[in-house]
Amino acid sequence: MRYKIFFLLALISAALGFDLTHAWAAGWHYYDPECPVSLGDKTMKFVAMQPKKNIDRVCDALPDTGPTVIVLDAGDRELRDMTWDIRILDANAPIAEDNPVAIGSLPAQKYRNGMVNFDHNFTHAGSYVLYAKLSSDDGKKIYIGKHLFTVGLVTESEFYIYLAFSICVLAASSFGFMKWRQKRALSKI
């Protein structure tokens, strides 16, 4: 009887672990309402969503490729009066400091409300960089920020969660098989 309770608890734990891995894979563990992009001594917020796949807002790891909405928000009034040059870069390609080659970009312009959202269709899984260059009209003040994020990749944390779940399932299955064999051996006696 005691083993049945232990087995039931192990099974419930494994089931709960399975649900948590889906939560992690969906990017829920990454959500930080601030998601800061450092622009020197200033910051702006970065959030990405894939509304056709789920409603999660993420900072660092989008769970899948496909259409994505990226939102940038700058609360600082000085940043609102600057021209924003926003680009998405391939993190694995060399990034030139003066004029990086983009796989997606917005036209350089002012966003007086301090917020911009745009769509980008990520066709390949990989690492990407959001590049934001904000400059004053006279060009004397320039803020450059880069935010690394991944699309469609399993992170190291997720890998260990999947590994732990697999070990739990294997242990529970082995325990159940062992108990079944013991019971079968006793019934033959």
The 8 nearest C-alpha neighbors of each residue, nearest first, counted from 0:
[[1, 3, 2, 4, 5, 6, 7, 178],
 [0, 2, 4, 3, 5, 6, 7, 8],
 [3, 1, 5, 4, 0, 6, 7, 178],
 [2, 4, 6, 0, 5, 1, 7, 8],
 [3, 5, 7, 1, 2, 6, 8, 0],
 [6, 4, 2, 8, 3, 7, 9, 1],
 [5, 7, 3, 9, 4, 8, 2, 10],
 [6, 8, 4, 10, 9, 5, 3, 11],
 [9, 7, 11, 5, 10, 6, 12, 4],
 [10, 8, 6, 12, 7, 11, 13, 5],
 [9, 11, 7, 13, 8, 12, 6, 14],
 [12, 10, 14, 8, 13, 9, 15, 7],
 [13, 11, 9, 15, 14, 10, 16, 8],
 [12, 14, 16, 10, 11, 15, 9, 17],
 [15, 13, 11, 17, 16, 12, 10, 18],
 [16, 14, 12, 18, 17, 13, 11, 19],
 [15, 17, 13, 19, 14, 18, 12, 20],
 [18, 16, 14, 20, 15, 19, 13, 21],
 [19, 17, 21, 15, 20, 16, 22, 14],
 [18, 20, 22, 16, 21, 17, 23, 15],
 [21, 19, 23, 17, 22, 18, 24, 16],
 [20, 22, 24, 18, 19, 23, 25, 17],
 [23, 21, 19, 25, 20, 24, 27, 18],
 [22, 24, 20, 26, 25, 21, 27, 28],
 [25, 23, 21, 26, 22, 20, 62, 157],
 [26, 24, 22, 23, 62, 27, 21, 55],
 [25, 27, 23, 24, 29, 28, 57, 62],
 [28, 26, 29, 30, 23, 25, 22, 55],
 [27, 29, 26, 23, 30, 22, 25, 31],
 [30, 28, 27, 26, 57, 58, 31, 59],
 [31, 29, 57, 27, 28, 58, 56, 32],
 [30, 32, 33, 34, 29, 58, 57, 28],
 [33, 31, 34, 30, 46, 44, 58, 56],
 [32, 34, 31, 35, 44, 45, 46, 43],
 [35, 33, 45, 44, 31, 58, 32, 46],
 [36, 34, 44, 33, 43, 42, 37, 45],
 [35, 37, 43, 42, 146, 44, 144, 38],
 [36, 38, 42, 144, 39, 35, 41, 43],
 [39, 37, 144, 41, 42, 142, 143, 40],
 [38, 40, 41, 37, 142, 143, 144, 42],
 [39, 41, 38, 42, 37, 142, 144, 143],
 [42, 40, 38, 39, 37, 43, 75, 142],
 [43, 41, 37, 38, 36, 35, 44, 40],
 [42, 44, 73, 36, 72, 35, 71, 45],
 [43, 45, 35, 72, 34, 71, 33, 36],
 [46, 44, 71, 34, 70, 35, 58, 36],
 [45, 47, 70, 58, 57, 69, 56, 34],
 [46, 48, 69, 57, 68, 56, 70, 58],
 [49, 47, 56, 68, 67, 50, 55, 57],
 [48, 50, 67, 52, 51, 53, 68, 66],
 [51, 49, 53, 54, 52, 48, 67, 68],
 [50, 52, 49, 53, 66, 54, 67, 65],
 [53, 51, 50, 49, 54, 63, 65, 48],
 [54, 52, 50, 55, 49, 51, 48, 25],
 [53, 55, 50, 56, 48, 49, 52, 51],
 [56, 54, 53, 48, 57, 27, 26, 25],
 [55, 57, 48, 47, 46, 30, 54, 58],
 [58, 56, 30, 47, 46, 29, 26, 59],
 [59, 57, 46, 34, 30, 29, 60, 47],
 [58, 60, 148, 57, 149, 29, 61, 147],
 [61, 59, 149, 148, 150, 62, 58, 26],
 [60, 62, 150, 63, 151, 149, 57, 26],
 [61, 63, 151, 25, 150, 60, 24, 26],
 [64, 62, 151, 61, 150, 65, 124, 152],
 [65, 63, 121, 151, 122, 150, 124, 123],
 [64, 66, 121, 120, 122, 67, 63, 49],
 [67, 65, 120, 119, 49, 121, 118, 68],
 [68, 66, 49, 119, 118, 48, 120, 65],
 [67, 69, 118, 48, 117, 47, 49, 119],
 [70, 68, 47, 116, 117, 46, 118, 67],
 [69, 71, 116, 46, 115, 45, 47, 68],
 [72, 70, 45, 115, 44, 114, 116, 43],
 [71, 73, 114, 44, 43, 113, 74, 115],
 [74, 72, 43, 113, 75, 114, 44, 78],
 [73, 75, 113, 76, 72, 43, 78, 79],
 [74, 76, 78, 77, 73, 79, 41, 113],
 [77, 75, 79, 78, 74, 80, 113, 73],
 [78, 76, 79, 80, 75, 81, 135, 74],
 [79, 77, 81, 80, 76, 75, 73, 133],
 [78, 80, 113, 111, 76, 77, 81, 110],
 [81, 79, 78, 77, 111, 109, 76, 82],
 [82, 80, 135, 134, 78, 79, 109, 133],
 [81, 83, 109, 108, 134, 133, 107, 135],
 [82, 84, 133, 107, 108, 109, 132, 85],
 [83, 85, 107, 132, 131, 133, 82, 86],
 [86, 84, 131, 105, 104, 130, 83, 132],
 [87, 85, 104, 130, 101, 103, 129, 88],
 [86, 88, 129, 103, 101, 128, 102, 104],
 [89, 87, 101, 128, 127, 102, 90, 86],
 [88, 90, 127, 91, 92, 128, 126, 102],
 [91, 89, 127, 126, 128, 92, 88, 147],
 [92, 90, 89, 93, 126, 127, 125, 94],
 [93, 91, 89, 90, 94, 88, 100, 95],
 [94, 92, 95, 91, 90, 89, 99, 100],
 [95, 93, 99, 92, 96, 100, 90, 88],
 [94, 96, 99, 97, 98, 93, 100, 92],
 [95, 97, 98, 99, 94, 143, 93, 100],
 [96, 98, 95, 99, 94, 100, 132, 143],
 [99, 97, 95, 96, 100, 94, 101, 132],
 [100, 98, 95, 94, 101, 96, 97, 88],
 [101, 99, 98, 88, 102, 94, 95, 86],
 [100, 102, 88, 103, 87, 86, 99, 104],
 [101, 103, 88, 87, 100, 89, 104, 86],
 [104, 102, 87, 101, 86, 119, 88, 105],
 [105, 103, 86, 85, 87, 101, 106, 102],
 [104, 106, 85, 107, 86, 84, 103, 117],
 [105, 107, 108, 104, 84, 85, 83, 86],
 [108, 106, 84, 83, 105, 82, 85, 109],
 [107, 109, 82, 83, 106, 110, 84, 81],
 [110, 108, 82, 83, 81, 111, 80, 79],
 [109, 111, 113, 112, 79, 114, 108, 115],
 [112, 110, 79, 113, 109, 80, 114, 81],
 [111, 113, 114, 110, 79, 115, 73, 72],
 [114, 112, 79, 73, 111, 110, 72, 74],
 [115, 113, 72, 112, 71, 73, 110, 116],
 [116, 114, 71, 70, 72, 117, 110, 113],
 [117, 115, 70, 69, 71, 68, 114, 118],
 [116, 118, 69, 68, 70, 115, 119, 105],
 [119, 117, 68, 67, 69, 120, 66, 116],
 [118, 120, 67, 66, 121, 68, 117, 103],
 [119, 121, 66, 65, 67, 122, 118, 64],
 [122, 120, 65, 64, 123, 119, 66, 67],
 [121, 123, 64, 65, 120, 124, 66, 150],
 [124, 122, 121, 64, 125, 150, 151, 65],
 [125, 123, 151, 150, 64, 152, 122, 126],
 [126, 124, 150, 149, 123, 152, 127, 151],
 [125, 127, 149, 90, 148, 150, 89, 91],
 [126, 128, 90, 89, 148, 88, 149, 147],
 [129, 127, 147, 88, 146, 90, 87, 130],
 [128, 130, 87, 146, 145, 86, 88, 147],
 [131, 129, 145, 86, 85, 144, 128, 87],
 [132, 130, 85, 144, 143, 84, 145, 133],
 [133, 131, 143, 84, 142, 83, 144, 134],
 [132, 134, 83, 142, 82, 141, 81, 84],
 [135, 133, 141, 81, 82, 140, 138, 142],
 [134, 136, 81, 138, 140, 137, 82, 139],
 [137, 135, 138, 134, 81, 82, 139, 80],
 [136, 138, 135, 139, 140, 134, 81, 141],
 [139, 137, 135, 136, 140, 134, 141, 81],
 [140, 138, 137, 135, 141, 134, 136, 142],
 [141, 139, 135, 138, 134, 142, 137, 133],
 [140, 142, 134, 133, 135, 139, 143, 138],
 [141, 143, 133, 38, 132, 134, 39, 144],
 [144, 142, 132, 38, 131, 133, 141, 145],
 [143, 145, 38, 131, 37, 130, 36, 132],
 [146, 144, 130, 129, 128, 131, 147, 36],
 [145, 147, 129, 128, 36, 148, 130, 144],
 [148, 146, 128, 127, 129, 145, 59, 149],
 [149, 147, 59, 127, 60, 126, 128, 146],
 [150, 148, 126, 60, 125, 127, 61, 59],
 [149, 151, 61, 124, 125, 152, 63, 60],
 [150, 152, 63, 124, 62, 64, 61, 125],
 [153, 151, 150, 154, 124, 149, 125, 62],
 [152, 154, 157, 158, 155, 151, 24, 62],
 [155, 153, 157, 156, 152, 158, 60, 149],
 [154, 156, 158, 157, 159, 153, 160, 152],
 [157, 155, 159, 158, 154, 160, 153, 23],
 [156, 158, 160, 154, 159, 155, 153, 161],
 [157, 159, 155, 161, 156, 160, 162, 154],
 [158, 160, 162, 156, 161, 157, 163, 155],
 [159, 161, 157, 163, 162, 158, 164, 156],
 [162, 160, 164, 158, 159, 163, 165, 157],
 [161, 163, 159, 165, 160, 164, 158, 166],
 [164, 162, 166, 160, 165, 161, 159, 167],
 [163, 165, 167, 161, 162, 166, 160, 168],
 [166, 164, 162, 168, 167, 163, 169, 161],
 [165, 167, 169, 163, 164, 168, 170, 162],
 [168, 166, 170, 164, 165, 169, 171, 163],
 [169, 167, 165, 171, 166, 170, 172, 164],
 [168, 170, 166, 172, 167, 171, 173, 165],
 [171, 169, 167, 173, 172, 168, 166, 174],
 [172, 170, 174, 168, 173, 169, 167, 175],
 [171, 173, 175, 169, 174, 170, 168, 176],
 [174, 172, 176, 170, 175, 171, 169, 177],
 [173, 175, 171, 177, 172, 176, 170, 178],
 [176, 174, 172, 178, 173, 177, 179, 171],
 [175, 177, 179, 173, 178, 174, 172, 180],
 [178, 176, 174, 180, 179, 175, 173, 181],
 [179, 177, 181, 175, 180, 176, 182, 174],
 [178, 180, 176, 182, 177, 181, 183, 175],
 [181, 179, 183, 177, 182, 178, 184, 176],
 [182, 180, 178, 184, 183, 179, 185, 177],
 [181, 183, 179, 185, 180, 184, 178, 186],
 [182, 184, 180, 186, 181, 185, 179, 187],
 [185, 183, 181, 187, 186, 182, 180, 188],
 [186, 184, 182, 188, 187, 183, 181, 180],
 [185, 187, 183, 184, 188, 182, 181, 180],
 [188, 186, 184, 185, 183, 182, 181, 180],
 [187, 185, 186, 184, 183, 182, 181, 180]]
